[in-house]
Amino acid sequence: MRQALGSWVVRVILAAFACVLVVGLKRAHQGVLILPQNVHPEAKAPLASTEPQPTQETALGPNPEGSQVPTEIHVATRGSTEPAQLSLPEPSPYTRELVSKLTQVDPKGGLVTPEQAQEWKHNLEALAAQGAAGVPAIREFLALNREITLGATGASNLFGQSSLRSALISTLAQVNGPEATAVLVETLHKTTWPPEIAQLSEVLDQRAPGQYRQETVNAINEVLNMSSNGQLPAGWDVGALFKTLQTYGDSTSTASLQQLQANYQYYATMALAGLQGGEGVPVLTRELQDSTSGSRRDFALQMLAQVASQFPDAGAALLELARANRISDTGWSKIAMGLAGDQYQIGEPSSVSGTSPELIPGLKTFHIGSGNQNYYGLPLASNSQIQQRLALVDALMGATSSPGPLASLQAARATLSSLGPQ
């Protein structure tokens, strides 16, 4: 009797151990990423999430056949600038059900089938068809600070969307009326998710050109300051914010970008060079005049050369430095690259063409570990103001007699000549 009882106890213990092991392996396989839901400006590090661990989502990534699996994160919010409370009616049961179905992307066996993705798209279309009646349900989900990523953009994305929040914001963009606009503005005031701020700024500027640009710039500056102070989750790429500043920033953005160069040398320098109207060119010019060497200086020379055909002041600054013999041989090679070589842009190349990166001719991608900076380069296009670039190359060749710089400029001239009218 005692022997049987002892055997039964051993079986129970082994069964319990097996359950614990299975659960542990399952959670490890899922690889769900949870980020803090609330981050306050006074915090020195991301606050720990108090949200329960989700169990249905698995790690993001395409399988060899091109299917995708979703992953869920929590989007941090900022608590400093809260807009006035927005009063909307309660979501209808139907629209709330549609949003709920959009969150229930639960792949079987870790993969999403084309049939599941098609059903998901059908539910999104049904929600969009509700128009203004669907706005309260969309707002309700956005307020939860949840995000479900659906895969990289491109032909292989079964969903046709990069994430659920992005899809819902695009749905709001299709809805006319003050309610949808108010939810878009409310989200802009709260979110810290860089791709979302970039998308919101574009949608709002299309709805009311210029009206929300200052609010966009304020949101970007606040989130970038939070990032510099370590108040955002580790690993977030804030490149979308710098890229958005290139479009919507102005002279008031140059001071903050200059300060951000310490933590984001490449992002901030590219953003300064690419500011609409050339407001960042004088800042980079002063930096070049005040320094004599270093990779930061060389990269600034390259970016000024890249935009010189667009902003004449950039070319004038390069000529002044050349005549003063204040450009090193390395700097000259960077200038030649900016004039005739790969043209650098912030972000991911797939967001530009909508195709897989491996299908983009001449693409080069770059990753800088410090600040998680990611950018890419593409060969100079034949419609990139070739004659203006050639004129600057000729002027620079007249400003130096050193063999090294002349060789770099002659190579640039040959490349530009091959792209110009024959």
CORNORTA-V446645 format. One record per backbone hydrogen bond with DSSP energy under -0.5 kcal/mol. CO is the residue of the C=O (numbers start at 1). NH is the residue of the N-H. E is the energy in kcal/mol with one decimal. If there is no record, write none. Layout:
CO;NH;E  CO;NH;E
This chain:
1;5;-2.5  2;6;-2.7  3;7;-2.2  4;8;-2.2  5;9;-2.2  6;10;-2.1  7;11;-2.0  8;12;-2.1  9;13;-2.3  10;14;-2.4  11;15;-2.3  12;16;-2.3  13;17;-2.3  14;18;-2.2  15;19;-2.0  16;20;-2.1  17;21;-2.3  18;22;-2.4  19;23;-2.5  20;24;-2.3  21;25;-2.5  22;26;-2.6  23;27;-2.4  24;28;-2.2  25;29;-2.4  26;30;-1.9  27;31;-1.5  29;59;-0.6  32;34;-0.6  33;35;-0.5  37;77;-0.7  39;79;-0.6  40;43;-2.0  63;66;-2.4  67;63;-2.3  68;112;-1.2  69;61;-0.7  70;58;-1.1  71;149;-2.3  72;33;-0.5  73;147;-2.4  74;76;-0.5  76;192;-1.3  77;39;-1.7  80;82;-0.8  81;83;-0.6  86;88;-0.7  92;96;-2.5  93;97;-1.9  94;98;-2.1  95;99;-2.2  96;100;-2.2  97;101;-2.4  98;102;-1.6  99;103;-1.1  100;103;-0.6  100;104;-0.7  101;104;-0.7  103;105;-1.4  104;106;-1.3  105;107;-0.7  107;109;-0.5  107;110;-0.7  108;111;-0.9  111;108;-0.6  111;113;-0.5  113;117;-2.2  114;118;-2.3  115;119;-2.1  116;120;-2.2  117;121;-2.4  118;122;-2.1  119;123;-2.1  120;124;-1.9  121;125;-2.3  122;126;-2.0  123;127;-2.0  124;128;-2.3  125;129;-1.9  126;130;-0.5  127;130;-1.2  128;131;-1.5  130;133;-1.6  131;134;-1.8  132;135;-1.1  134;138;-1.8  135;139;-2.8  136;140;-2.2  137;141;-1.7  138;142;-2.5  139;143;-2.0  141;144;-1.8  141;146;-0.6  142;145;-1.4  145;75;-3.3  147;73;-3.0  147;149;-0.5  148;164;-2.3  149;71;-1.3  154;157;-1.5  156;158;-0.7  162;150;-3.2  162;151;-0.8  163;167;-1.8  164;168;-2.4  165;169;-2.4  166;170;-2.2  167;171;-1.7  168;172;-2.3  169;173;-1.9  170;174;-0.7  171;174;-1.0  172;175;-1.6  174;176;-0.6  177;181;-1.4  178;182;-2.6  179;183;-1.9  180;184;-2.1  181;185;-2.5  182;186;-2.5  183;187;-2.3  184;188;-2.0  185;189;-2.0  186;190;-0.8  187;190;-0.7  187;191;-2.8  190;78;-2.3  192;194;-0.7  193;196;-0.8  193;197;-1.9  194;198;-2.1  195;199;-2.1  196;200;-2.9  197;201;-2.4  198;202;-1.6  199;203;-2.4  200;204;-2.9  201;205;-1.9  202;206;-1.6  203;207;-1.7  204;208;-2.5  208;211;-1.8  208;212;-0.6  210;213;-0.8  212;216;-2.0  213;217;-2.7  214;218;-2.6  215;219;-2.2  216;220;-2.5  217;221;-2.7  218;222;-2.3  219;223;-2.3  220;224;-2.7  221;225;-2.1  222;226;-2.0  223;227;-2.4  224;228;-2.4  225;229;-1.6  226;231;-3.2  227;230;-1.5  233;236;-1.5  236;238;-0.6  238;241;-1.3  238;242;-1.2  239;243;-2.5  240;244;-1.9  241;245;-2.0  242;246;-1.3  243;247;-0.8  244;247;-0.8  244;248;-2.7  245;249;-2.5  246;276;-1.4  250;253;-2.1  250;254;-0.5  251;254;-0.8  253;257;-2.1  254;258;-2.3  255;259;-1.9  256;260;-1.9  257;261;-0.6  258;261;-0.8  259;262;-1.1  260;263;-0.8  260;264;-3.0  264;268;-2.7  265;269;-1.8  266;270;-2.4  267;271;-2.4  268;272;-2.5  269;273;-2.3  270;274;-1.7  271;275;-0.6  272;275;-0.8  275;278;-2.2  276;279;-0.6  278;281;-1.2  278;282;-0.6  280;284;-2.0  281;285;-2.4  282;286;-2.3  283;287;-2.1  284;288;-2.1  285;289;-2.0  286;290;-1.6  287;291;-1.0  294;298;-2.1  295;299;-2.4  296;300;-1.8  297;301;-2.1  298;302;-2.1  299;303;-2.3  300;304;-2.3  301;305;-2.2  302;306;-2.0  303;307;-1.5  304;308;-0.6  305;308;-0.7  307;310;-1.1  307;311;-2.6  310;312;-0.5  311;314;-1.8  311;315;-0.9  312;316;-2.4  313;317;-2.0  314;318;-1.8  315;319;-2.2  316;320;-2.1  317;321;-2.0  318;322;-2.2  319;323;-2.6  320;324;-1.3  321;326;-2.6  322;325;-1.6  328;332;-2.3  329;333;-1.9  330;334;-1.8  331;335;-2.2  332;336;-2.5  333;337;-1.9  334;338;-2.4  335;339;-2.0  336;340;-2.3  337;341;-2.4  342;344;-0.6  343;378;-1.5  345;376;-2.3  348;351;-1.1  349;352;-1.6  349;353;-1.6  350;354;-1.9  356;359;-2.1  357;360;-1.9  359;361;-0.7  360;363;-1.5  364;377;-3.1  366;375;-1.9  367;369;-0.6  368;373;-2.2  369;371;-0.5  369;372;-1.8  373;368;-3.3  374;347;-1.9  375;366;-3.2  376;345;-2.4  377;364;-2.1  378;343;-3.2  381;384;-1.3  383;385;-0.7  385;389;-1.8  386;390;-2.6  387;391;-2.2  388;392;-1.8  389;393;-2.3  390;394;-2.4  391;395;-2.0  392;396;-2.5  393;397;-2.4  394;398;-1.4  396;399;-1.2  397;400;-0.7  402;406;-2.1  403;407;-2.3  404;408;-2.0  405;409;-2.4  406;410;-2.6  407;411;-2.0  408;412;-1.9  409;413;-2.5  410;414;-2.1  411;415;-2.0  412;416;-2.5  413;417;-2.6  414;418;-1.6  415;419;-0.8  416;419;-0.8  416;420;-1.4
